[in-house]
């Protein structure tokens, strides 16, 4: 009579206790938050946005507690949002163990030659746009309405304000957020998305319209190109500050529907709104797209992709 040996029973998945099966695996849970490059981009952006919102809220509360009059609230407000954009990025740089320079504003090259080139390009850009409108008899420069020390006073004040605007808007839209979002979707998809948000945000300004918002988005996309080609935001900051200063103070025209007090000239527009931009300002003119396209092509020639490759090495 043959002996019959029964194979030992093996434990199957059905024999696993349901409690153990439902417990999340530590490795899987970690993969939700971390990838090969560290903390995932989505979580990084969420943490950054929460810290930014918290600092803005605290700053707004402090601003309401202070009795500041005249034009100073605008300067302090721009300084406040810049601080709110920078501090969370410093914190995230520590968390993510990244050098500050990867966010576009390396401190070891503060206000470099690129910044001053951006200033020249930005001022010449708004000048070209208004000269074209003047040649079409759609814009009149008017006459100087400030005199003596008041010219220096207001030129300096608005220079500081728009420098803060340039730093804040460039770093907030094309600094930490651009770098982090690009980690997830690539540089140009991130640039298109954030430039669209940048343009749409201008609709919150009184007097702005869709043409002006689209122009702002187009300018934002051009500034992304300058970041891509130069490897930093210094050119973009200079361009942004000089464009706004030239528009609001020097040529004394509306910027996104807002006219700055203490401007230099008694300038005025004449003609249809689609050419002049009317109350929106020159960014509401269809010719703004033409001028930015011209600047884009000129920048392409001065800073070709080969230069970008050399910068990245």
C-alpha positions as CSV (number, residue, x, y, z in Angstrom):
1,X,0.0,0.0,0.0
2,X,1.6,3.4,-1.1
3,X,2.0,6.2,1.4
4,X,0.1,9.4,0.4
5,X,1.9,12.6,1.4
6,X,-0.1,15.8,1.5
7,X,1.7,19.0,0.6
8,X,1.7,21.5,3.4
9,X,-0.9,24.2,3.1
10,X,0.4,27.6,1.9
11,X,-1.2,30.9,3.0
12,X,-3.1,32.6,0.2
13,X,-4.2,36.2,-0.1
14,X,-7.6,35.2,1.2
15,X,-6.0,34.0,4.4
16,X,-4.5,37.4,5.1
17,X,-6.2,39.2,8.0
18,X,-8.3,42.0,6.6
19,X,-6.8,44.5,9.1
20,X,-3.3,44.0,7.7
21,X,-4.5,44.2,4.1
22,X,-6.1,47.6,4.7
23,X,-3.1,49.1,6.3
24,X,-1.3,51.5,3.9
25,X,2.2,50.5,2.9
26,X,4.7,53.1,4.2
27,X,6.5,53.0,0.8
28,X,3.3,53.6,-1.1
29,X,2.4,56.5,1.2
30,X,5.8,58.0,0.8
31,X,5.4,57.9,-3.0
32,X,2.3,60.0,-2.7
33,X,4.3,62.9,-1.4
34,X,7.8,62.3,-2.7
35,X,9.2,61.4,-6.1
36,X,12.8,60.8,-7.4
37,X,13.4,64.6,-7.2
38,X,12.1,65.0,-3.7
39,X,8.8,66.5,-2.6
40,X,6.4,66.4,-5.5
41,X,5.7,69.7,-7.3
42,X,2.0,69.8,-6.5
43,X,2.7,69.5,-2.8
44,X,5.5,72.1,-3.0
45,X,3.2,74.6,-4.8
46,X,0.4,74.0,-2.3
47,X,2.7,74.6,0.7
48,X,4.1,77.7,-1.0
49,X,0.6,79.1,-1.7
50,X,-0.6,78.5,1.8
51,X,2.4,80.3,3.3
52,X,2.0,83.2,0.9
53,X,-1.7,83.5,1.7
54,X,-1.1,83.5,5.4
55,X,1.6,86.2,5.2
56,X,-0.6,88.4,3.0
57,X,-3.5,88.0,5.4
58,X,-1.3,89.0,8.4
59,X,0.1,91.9,6.3
60,X,-3.4,93.1,5.4
61,X,-4.4,93.0,9.1
62,X,-1.3,95.0,10.1
63,X,-1.9,97.5,7.2
64,X,-5.4,98.2,8.4
65,X,-4.1,98.8,11.9
66,X,-1.6,101.5,10.7
67,X,-2.8,104.9,9.8
68,X,-0.7,105.6,6.7
69,X,-1.8,108.3,4.3
70,X,-1.0,109.5,0.8
71,X,0.9,107.3,-1.6
72,X,2.8,105.4,1.0
73,X,0.2,102.5,1.3
74,X,0.9,101.6,-2.3
75,X,4.7,101.3,-1.7
76,X,4.2,99.4,1.6
77,X,1.7,97.1,-0.1
78,X,4.1,96.2,-2.9
79,X,6.9,95.7,-0.3
80,X,4.5,93.5,1.7
81,X,3.5,91.2,-1.1
82,X,7.2,90.9,-2.2
83,X,8.1,89.7,1.3
84,X,5.1,87.3,1.2
85,X,6.4,85.8,-2.0
86,X,10.1,85.5,-0.9
87,X,9.7,84.1,2.6
88,X,7.8,80.9,1.6
89,X,10.4,80.4,-1.2
90,X,13.2,80.6,1.4
91,X,11.4,78.0,3.6
92,X,10.8,75.7,0.6
93,X,14.4,76.0,-0.5
94,X,15.4,74.6,2.9
95,X,12.8,71.9,2.8
96,X,13.7,70.9,-0.7
97,X,17.4,71.4,-0.2
98,X,17.8,73.6,-3.3
99,X,20.1,76.6,-3.7
100,X,18.3,79.9,-3.9
101,X,19.7,80.7,-7.3
102,X,17.6,78.1,-9.1
103,X,14.5,80.3,-8.5
104,X,15.9,82.9,-10.9
105,X,17.4,85.6,-8.6
106,X,20.9,84.5,-7.6
107,X,22.0,86.9,-4.9
108,X,25.7,86.7,-5.8
109,X,24.9,88.6,-9.0
110,X,22.5,91.2,-7.5
111,X,21.6,93.9,-10.0
112,X,23.9,92.6,-12.7
113,X,24.4,93.9,-16.2
114,X,21.4,91.9,-17.3
115,X,19.2,93.9,-15.0
116,X,20.3,97.2,-16.5
117,X,19.9,95.8,-20.0
118,X,16.4,94.9,-19.1
119,X,15.8,98.5,-17.9
120,X,16.9,99.8,-21.2
121,X,14.8,97.3,-23.2
122,X,11.7,98.0,-21.1
123,X,11.9,101.7,-21.4
124,X,12.6,101.6,-25.1
125,X,9.7,99.2,-25.5
126,X,7.1,101.5,-24.0
127,X,8.7,104.4,-25.8
128,X,8.4,102.6,-29.2
129,X,4.8,101.8,-28.6
130,X,3.9,105.4,-27.7
131,X,6.0,106.8,-30.6
132,X,4.0,104.7,-33.0
133,X,0.8,105.9,-31.6
134,X,2.1,109.5,-31.8
135,X,3.0,109.0,-35.4
136,X,-0.6,107.8,-36.1
137,X,-1.8,111.0,-34.4
138,X,-3.4,108.9,-31.7
139,X,-1.2,110.1,-28.8
140,X,0.0,113.5,-27.7
141,X,2.9,113.8,-25.2
142,X,1.5,117.1,-23.8
143,X,3.7,119.2,-21.6
144,X,5.6,118.8,-18.3
145,X,3.3,119.4,-15.3
146,X,5.9,118.8,-12.5
147,X,8.7,121.2,-11.7
148,X,11.9,121.4,-9.7
149,X,12.3,119.0,-6.8
150,X,8.9,117.4,-7.4
151,X,10.2,115.8,-10.5
152,X,13.0,114.1,-8.6
153,X,10.7,113.3,-5.7
154,X,8.0,111.5,-7.8
155,X,10.5,110.0,-10.2
156,X,12.3,108.3,-7.3
157,X,9.1,107.3,-5.5
158,X,7.6,105.6,-8.6
159,X,11.0,104.1,-9.4
160,X,11.0,102.3,-6.0
161,X,7.4,101.3,-6.3
162,X,7.8,99.8,-9.8
163,X,11.0,98.1,-8.8
164,X,9.1,96.4,-6.1
165,X,6.3,95.5,-8.6
166,X,8.9,94.1,-10.9
167,X,10.5,92.0,-8.2
168,X,7.2,90.7,-6.8
169,X,5.4,89.9,-10.1
170,X,8.4,88.3,-11.7
171,X,9.4,86.2,-8.7
172,X,5.9,85.2,-7.8
173,X,4.9,84.3,-11.4
174,X,8.2,83.3,-13.0
175,X,10.4,82.5,-10.0
176,X,9.6,79.7,-7.5
177,X,6.2,78.8,-9.1
178,X,7.7,78.6,-12.7
179,X,10.6,76.5,-11.5
180,X,8.4,74.1,-9.4
181,X,5.6,73.7,-12.0
182,X,8.2,73.1,-14.7
183,X,9.5,70.2,-12.7
184,X,6.1,68.5,-13.2
185,X,5.0,69.6,-16.8
186,X,8.1,71.1,-18.4
187,X,9.3,74.7,-18.9
188,X,7.0,76.0,-21.7
189,X,3.7,74.4,-20.6
190,X,4.4,75.9,-17.2
191,X,5.2,79.3,-18.8
192,X,2.0,79.3,-20.9
193,X,-0.2,78.4,-17.9
194,X,1.4,80.9,-15.5
195,X,1.4,83.7,-18.2
196,X,-2.3,83.0,-18.7
197,X,-2.9,83.4,-15.0
198,X,-0.7,86.5,-15.0
199,X,-2.8,88.1,-17.7
200,X,-6.2,87.0,-16.2
201,X,-5.1,88.5,-12.8
202,X,-4.9,92.0,-14.5
203,X,-8.7,91.9,-14.9
204,X,-8.9,92.6,-11.2
205,X,-7.6,96.1,-11.9
206,X,-10.2,98.8,-12.3
207,X,-10.5,99.9,-15.9
208,X,-8.8,96.8,-17.4
209,X,-10.3,94.8,-20.2
210,X,-9.6,91.6,-22.1
211,X,-7.3,93.2,-24.6
212,X,-5.1,94.6,-21.9
213,X,-5.2,91.3,-20.0
214,X,-4.2,89.4,-23.1
215,X,-1.4,91.9,-23.7
216,X,-0.2,91.4,-20.1
217,X,-0.2,87.6,-20.7
218,X,1.8,88.0,-23.9
219,X,4.3,90.2,-22.2
220,X,4.6,87.6,-19.4
221,X,5.3,84.9,-22.0
222,X,8.0,87.1,-23.5
223,X,9.5,87.5,-20.0
224,X,9.5,83.7,-19.7
225,X,11.6,83.6,-22.8
226,X,14.1,86.0,-21.2
227,X,14.3,83.7,-18.2
228,X,14.9,80.7,-20.4
229,X,17.6,82.3,-22.5
230,X,19.5,84.2,-19.7
231,X,19.0,81.7,-16.9
232,X,17.8,84.3,-14.5
233,X,15.0,86.8,-13.8
234,X,17.2,89.8,-13.6
235,X,16.5,91.0,-17.2
236,X,12.8,90.4,-16.7
237,X,12.8,92.4,-13.4
238,X,14.5,95.4,-15.1
239,X,12.3,95.2,-18.1
240,X,9.1,95.0,-16.0
241,X,10.1,97.9,-13.7
242,X,11.2,100.2,-16.5
243,X,8.1,99.5,-18.7
244,X,5.8,100.3,-15.8
245,X,7.8,103.4,-14.7
246,X,8.0,104.7,-18.2
247,X,4.3,104.1,-18.8
248,X,2.9,105.4,-15.5
249,X,5.3,108.2,-14.5
250,X,7.4,109.3,-17.5
251,X,4.8,109.2,-20.2
252,X,1.9,109.6,-17.8
253,X,-0.5,107.2,-19.4
254,X,-2.8,104.6,-17.7
255,X,-1.4,101.3,-16.8
256,X,-4.0,98.5,-16.7
257,X,-6.7,101.2,-16.4
258,X,-5.0,103.0,-13.5
259,X,-3.4,106.5,-13.7
260,X,-0.6,107.3,-11.2
261,X,-0.8,110.6,-9.3
262,X,2.4,112.7,-9.5
263,X,3.0,111.9,-13.2
264,X,5.3,114.0,-15.4
265,X,3.3,114.9,-18.5
266,X,-0.2,116.0,-19.5
267,X,-0.4,113.3,-22.2
268,X,-3.6,112.3,-23.9
269,X,-5.0,109.8,-26.5
270,X,-7.1,110.5,-29.5
271,X,-8.9,108.0,-31.7
272,X,-10.6,104.6,-31.5
273,X,-10.0,102.5,-28.4
274,X,-8.7,99.5,-30.3
275,X,-5.7,101.7,-31.4
276,X,-5.1,103.8,-28.4
277,X,-6.2,101.5,-25.6
278,X,-8.3,104.4,-24.3
279,X,-8.8,104.2,-20.5
280,X,-6.9,100.9,-20.3
281,X,-3.7,102.5,-21.5
282,X,-1.3,101.5,-24.3
283,X,-1.4,97.9,-23.2
284,X,-5.0,97.9,-24.3
285,X,-4.0,98.8,-27.9
286,X,-3.7,96.1,-30.6
287,X,-0.3,97.7,-31.4
288,X,1.0,96.5,-28.1
289,X,1.0,93.0,-29.5
290,X,2.9,94.2,-32.5
291,X,5.6,96.0,-30.4
292,X,6.0,93.0,-28.1
293,X,6.4,90.7,-31.1
294,X,9.1,93.0,-32.5
295,X,10.9,93.0,-29.1
296,X,10.5,89.2,-29.0
297,X,12.2,88.8,-32.4
298,X,15.0,91.3,-31.5
299,X,15.6,89.4,-28.2
300,X,15.7,86.1,-30.2
301,X,18.6,87.5,-32.3
302,X,20.5,88.9,-29.4
303,X,20.0,85.9,-27.1
304,X,19.8,82.8,-29.4
305,X,19.3,79.2,-28.1
306,X,23.0,78.6,-28.4
307,X,23.6,81.2,-25.7
308,X,21.0,79.5,-23.6
309,X,22.8,76.2,-23.9
310,X,26.2,77.8,-22.9
311,X,24.5,79.4,-19.9
312,X,23.1,76.1,-18.7
313,X,26.4,74.3,-18.8
